[in-house]
Structure formats: C-alpha cells, structure tokens
Amino acid sequence: MINKHYILASILLIFIGKPAMADEDPRQMVELPKMMQQHMMANMRDHLVTINEILIHMSNDRLDEAAELAESRLGMSSLKSHKASHMAKFMPEGMQQIGSGMHRAASRFALKVQEGDPLPAYRVLSEVTSSCVACHSAYRIH
C-alpha cells in the first residue's frame, strides 16, 4: 500500500524542484508565538535525532530498542510529551494532518519492527520520513 504522505512528498518535490531562496520561498508561512516556534523547532530536532538513533539500533539488530524509541519519541504515545494539542491550534489543517500521519506511521513502524523483519519495517519508517519531507516542503514557520 502506498502511503498518501509519500505521494504528497513526491509531488511537492517535483513542483518545488530546486531549493528556493528565502525571499522566493513558496512554502506557506505559519506564524507562531516565539515560545511555540522554539518548542516546535526543538521537537523537530528531537525527531531527527530519534530517527538517527532508530537507524543505529536497526543497523545493530537491536529492533526492540528501535521500536521503543519510535513509539515513545515519535509515535502516538509521544503526543502528550510534545504538547501536540497546544501546538495544533497554531497549525493549518494540512500541517496538522501531515503531523498526525507522521505520528501514526511511527507507531506502525514500532509494531512492524517488533515482528523481527527489518525490511518491511524500513518501508514503514520511510512513511515517517516522507511525512517530514512533505511538511518541510509545504510549510515554514516564523
């Protein structure tokens, strides 16, 4: 099954093509209060660190550790610690949908990787990163 976020990310990359200069950036600007902006940036940096740690665990055949990280720091279980309900109020609907899709994909990955076969798990992990690509291709914050 092809994930709709993967398709969205692919379409956005085709239309955006080359990286845009800041003054011609076609992405939708999302205005956030300074404190929320800092919080969102910290969350995204943690997501990137978490994905890196997941890949390290998977490359060392520590699939249970990869699953635990995915669920606790990216999956649906992480929403409270990320204060997602407070952040969502400031996000456009499309951004909310992409973010929710990323969290759901991370939870699916956690379940899939626990099955012990890394290849199908990598496919689901790519849904997580495709959500990141889709969001960063469509939105920017200020």
Number of C-alpha atoms within 10 A of each C-alpha: 3 8 15 14 23 19 15 19 21 16 14 17 16 10 9 15 9 8 11 11 8 8 6 8 15 15 16 14 13 14 14 16 10 10 8 15 17 13 15 18 12 12 18 15 11 14 18 14 13 18 20 12 16 22 17 15 17 19 12 10 13 16 24 18 17 24 25 18 20 30 21 17 22 28 24 19 16 18 15 10 10 17 13 16 10 11 15 15 11 16 17 14 11 12 20 17 16 21 20 18 22 24 23 19 27 30 25 21 27 26 18 21 25 17 14 14 11 16 11 13 21 16 13 22 24 16 25 30 20 24 27 21 19 22 23 16 22 19 17 14 14 11
